[in-house]
Amino acid sequence: MDTELFPRERAQVAPGAVHVPDWLDEARQRALLAACRDWARPPAGLRTVRTPGGGTMTARQVCLGWHWYPYAYARTATDGDGAPVKPLPTWLAELGRRAVTDALGPEESGEGVGGEQEGAGAAAYDIALINFYDGDSRMGMHRDADERSAAPVVSLSLGDTCVFRFGNTETRTRPYTDVELRSGDLFVFGGPSRLAYHGVPRVLPGTAPAGLGLTGRLNVTLRVSGFPDAT
Ligand SMILES: O=C(O)CCC(=O)C(=O)O
């Protein structure tokens, strides 16, 4: 239920970067959460990601389609149990394509006249990274730069609200904009913002919608790999 005095408005945070509040209704949030719970189970389930410097990411992660590990992709959970990565279902790839169309318009999704841009219409979404944040989890400023496609990144939030920091393409520091992402929100970044630094400095515990049944926060980020052997 919307308890705001005024509904939250969609906003362009930077060129090619758009926040669409409440994009997923409650039923779709519940369905996506149920799918995330399945994907998080072994084999190739939720894992702690270790960085080459010896650190660990506080958000735990499971991948679909291609398995991301710092800083490359594989078809197996090379830094987990070694099992083949789970497939990315067609409905999720289609959700990614629709998200881009809704956020950026048909041109960016490859649906416009000509449809030849590298958007979701040019190549299907074939990577999903699902990050689970509990307790004090956060994510440092980074760029999504291990893909070989300029297609926009799609981000869907479930559960607790977070502060999502969206920066610039040059540095991890200012200028940046802090956006509150709540359960059901969509954030898409492409075009000149595709390689912008971004991160999650804070999750606000206990802010998930009561009816959802999730303690913590899940983020589903969809990407196009652009890899030669991608189908
Ligand atoms: O959790 C989020 O909203 C951001 C996730 C993210 O930046 C990533 O997976 O690269």
The ligand as an SDF file (V2000), in Angstrom:
LIG
                    3D

 10  9  0  0  0  0  0  0  0  0999 V2000
   22.4910   -4.1130   -4.9570 O   0  0  0  0  0  0  0  0  0  0  0  0
   22.4720   -3.2290   -5.7770 C   0  0  0  0  0  0  0  0  0  0  0  0
   21.5300   -2.4280   -5.8750 O   0  0  0  0  0  0  0  0  0  0  0  0
   23.6630   -3.0150   -6.7000 C   0  0  0  0  0  0  0  0  0  0  0  0
   24.2740   -4.2940   -7.1570 C   0  0  0  0  0  0  0  0  0  0  0  0
   25.4690   -4.0520   -8.0150 C   0  0  0  0  0  0  0  0  0  0  0  0
   25.9570   -2.9640   -8.0910 O   0  0  0  0  0  0  0  0  0  0  0  0
   26.0660   -5.1400   -8.7770 C   0  0  0  0  0  0  0  0  0  0  0  0
   25.6170   -6.2990   -8.7030 O   0  0  0  0  0  0  0  0  0  0  0  0
   27.0310   -4.8630   -9.5180 O   0  0  0  0  0  0  0  0  0  0  0  0
  1  2  2  0
  2  3  1  0
  2  4  1  0
  4  5  1  0
  5  6  1  0
  6  7  2  0
  6  8  1  0
  8  9  2  0
  8 10  1  0
M  END
$$$$
